Amino acid sequence: SSVYEEISRKFDGCCFLENIREESSKKGLEELQQKILYGVLREKIVQVERVEEGKHMIKHRLCRRKVLIVLDDVDQLDQLKALA
């Protein structure tokens, strides 16, 4: 976490998500996608209804930005694909 704090200043936006395995099963990937968008952009966004919609929003809203996204405890490839 201290490394994250140290290097996060070098990015346009950053987000640290913990316990992806647990959180995705409890709340769903859509909520985690919303957290990434809010964490990086620091603006309220429209709610993500579907994972594919969230992927599209992440790709298009974060492209051409220097961002740092740390995903802790990813245990499935679909989680990584939905969030990165």
N, C-alpha and C positions, 0 to 999 in steps of 0.2 A: 504494500500500500504506500509506503514512503517513496518507493521508486516511481509509482504512478503519479503521486503528487509532484515529484521533482520534474518529471518529463512532460506532464500534462500542459504546462505553460507554453510549450513549443507548438501547440496545436490550435487550430481555429475552434475546435470543440472537442469535448471528450465525455466518455461515459464508462462507468465501471459497474457491471452487473454481476452480482454474486449469486451463487446457488442456482444456476440455470436449470439443472436437472429437477430440483424440487419446485422452483417457481413456475417452470413451464407446465408441470403437471397440475399444480394448484390453480394458477391464474391463466394459463394459456400463452402461446407465443405472441398473440396479438398485443397483449398488455406489455410484454417485454419489448416488442417493437416500438410501442408508444414511448416507453421509458428511454429507449435509445434516441429516438427523434427529439424528445424533450430535453434530454441530457446534453445533446450536441447542439441543438439549435436554440435552446432556452426560450422557446416560444410555445404557447399553447397550440396544439394541433387538433385536427379533426380526429375523432376516434377511429382506430383501425378495426374494421369489421372482420376482415379475412386475412389469413397469412399472406396470400399472394398480393393483396392490396398493400400490406405492410412492406413486403419485399420491394415493390415498385416505388413506394414512397421513400424508403431508405436509399434506394439506388439513385433516384432522381433529385432528392433534396440534399443529399450529402456528396454528390459527385462534385468534383473540382474544389473540394474543401480538404484541408489537411486535418484529419480527425484521428483520435485515439479511442478505440473501443476495446475494453477488456471484458472477456466473457469467462466467468469462473464456473468450473464444474460442468462443462458441456459433455454429455455422454452419448449423444446421437447426432449423426450427420445432418439430419433435417433441422435440428436446432441451429447448427452453425449456418446452414444455408439460409434460414429465415432471418437470422440476426446479423450476419456479416455481409 
